[in-house]
Amino acid sequence: MNIPVLTIDGPSGAGKGTVCRAIAKKLGWHYLDSGSIYRSLAIAVLKAGVDVRDVGAVTEVAQAMSLEFDCGDELTVRLDGENITPQLASETTGNTASVVAAYPEVRAVLLQKQKDFQQPPGLVADGRDMGTVVFPEAEYKVYLTASAEERAKRRYKQLIEKGIGANLDQITSEIEARDRRDQERNIAPLAMAEDALYLDSSDLTIEQVIEKVMNLVR
């Protein structure tokens, strides 16, 4: 059975998550937020109480864990049925994720976990290497980006609206540095698939981006 997959890759702050969740809801398809995969494993490892340096034990936890992504107004991530969304952003989770992500055995298990999200009637996959590494045969591929300056403005606005102090120049520098790291890393670097639709959202509203992606799938 040919199960359609839409991959949306691109740098941080381009609006991938918002667009992917909206498209998944419109189509009634499953949703994969690949950016949460390693952080979810980190939480599973901490809950299991295994030694993060024990590759075999970490791999077993990765094989056993069950993940679900709910596309509400905000993303909800469930690990073995439990809502772990608030824990994903913690420093402990991030530090543990960076350790477990270095193990090739773990990466192989989580690659298969991501592939397993391809279920009827279809899948919308959000990430950095969805169209190049995880689903290279996907029927629909989009590379969604925006200028570093525009992405920094969006992030700055989000922080200010939440009452968090922010410096626009500093955010811009951090985004540019992250782009370089993502593009230059050895494992699954950020790259545009040759057969992807290139979309620059710098001067587009979220609604306009969603419409362009829907037109591709239609």
N, C-alpha and C positions, 0 to 999 in steps of 0.2 A: 504494500500500500504506500503510495507516494504522499507523505505528510508534508505540506508546505512549511517553509521556514523563512522568516524575515529577519535578517540580521541588521542591526544598527550599531556601527562602530564609530569611534571618534574620541577626541580629547575630553578631559574633564571640563564641565561647565558649558557644554554645547547644547544641553537640553535633552540628552538622550533618554534619561529616565522618564521625564514627563511625557515625551513623545511616545516612547515605547509602551508605557502603561495605557495611554489614551488609545493607541492603535489596538492593543490587545483587547481592551474593553469593547471597542467598536466591532472588532472581528469575532469576538468570543473565543480567542485563542489563548493558549497558555503563555506565561511570561517567565523569562529567565533573566535575573539580574546577576550577571557573572561577577560583578564587583563585590558581591556579598559572600561569594562562595568560600574564600579562604578565611574571612573573618568568622563566618558561621562555623567552620571547622575548628577555628581557634577556641570558640566558646564551647563546642562539643568536647574538645580535648581538656579544657579547664574543668568542665562539669564531670568528666570521667575520672579526673584526678590522675591521669597518666603523665609520665615524665615526657616533657616536650622534646627531649633529646633522644627518646626511644623511637626510632623511625618505624620499627615494626608495630609498636603499640599505636602510634599516631595513624599509621596506614589502616589499621583495623578499625579505628574510630571513624575514619573517613569512609570506609566501605559500609559501615553500619548506619551512618547518619541519614536521616530523611529530611529533605528541605521542601518548603512550599513558599511561593511568593504570591501575595494577594495584592491586586491592583486597585486599591481604593484611591482616595485623593492623595494619600501618602502611602508609600510602600510598606507592607507588613511582611516580615520574614518569620517563618515558623520552623523551628528545629525540633523534629520529633513531636510535632503538635504544639509546642510551646512558643509563644511570641517572644522572640529575642531581639526585636528591632531596637529597643533602647540600649542594649548592650553592645551593638555593633560598632558604635563610635568611640568606645572607651579606649584609653591608652593601653591598658592591659591586653585587650583584644587585638589591637593593632600590632603590638610588640610580638605577641604569640603568633599572629598570622604571618608576620615577616619571617619567623623561624621555620614554621611548617611549610611555607611556600617554597623553600629552598630544596626540599626533598624530592628527587625525581619520581620515587615510588608514589608519593602523595599526589604529585601533579598528574601522574597517569590515572590514578583512581578518580580524581576530581574532573579530569577531562571527560572520562566516561560518564560521570554523574551528570555533567552538562549535556552531553549527547542524549542521555536518557530523558531529558525534558522534551524531546521531539515526540509529542503524542498528538493523536487526533483531537480537534480538527486542524490544528496548526500551532506554530510557536513563534513568538516574537522574542528575539535574543538581543540583549543589551550588553555591550562591552567594548573591548579594545581589539580583540582578535577573533570575534565571532565569525566573520566572513572569510577570514584568512586561515585560521587554524581549527576552530571547533566545528564550524559548518561550512567548509569550503564549497560544498555542492548545493548550498542554499539557493532556492529559486529566486528570492528577492534580497538584494543587498543595498544598504545605504551607508554612506560615510557622511556623518553629520558633524560639522565643525562651525567655528566662528572665530573671529580674530581674538587674540589674547586680550586686547584692550576691552572688547565687548564682553568677553567672559568675565573679566575682572570687574567690570561695572555691574554685571548681574550679581556676582558674588557679594560685592560691596553693598548693593541694595538689600540683598537678603539679610546680611548681618545687621545693617542699620535698622531694618524693620523689626528685627528680633531684639533690638536694644543692646547689641554688641558693638563695641568700639572697633573701628577698622580703618586701615590706611590703604587708599586706592593704589598708590605706587607700589607698596609692599605686596599687595595681592597680585598685581600684574607681574611683578618679578617672580613670585612663587609659582604662578601658572606657567610662565615661560620656562622656568627651571624644571617643572614637572613634565612639561611637553618634551623637553630634551631627554629626560630620563626615560620616559615611556617609549620614545622613538629609538633610543640607542641601546636599550637593554637587550641582552643576549637571548632571553627566553620570551617568546611571544611578544615581540615589539609592536607598538601601535603602528599600523600601516593600513593603507586603503587597498581593498581587494580590486583587482583589475576590472572586474565586471560590476563594480558597485556604482550606484548613483551618487554623485558628489553634491552635497547640499551645504551651502554656507548660510547659516541662520543669522548672521550679523545684522542684516536689515530686514529680517522676517519676524513676524509674530509666531508664537507657538501654534496658533490655529492654521497659519499659512504653511508651516512646516508639516503639520499633521495632514493637511489636504494634499500636499505634494507626495507624501509617502503613501497615502491611501490611493492616489491615482496610479502609483506604481503597482500596487497590489491588485487593483482592479483590472 
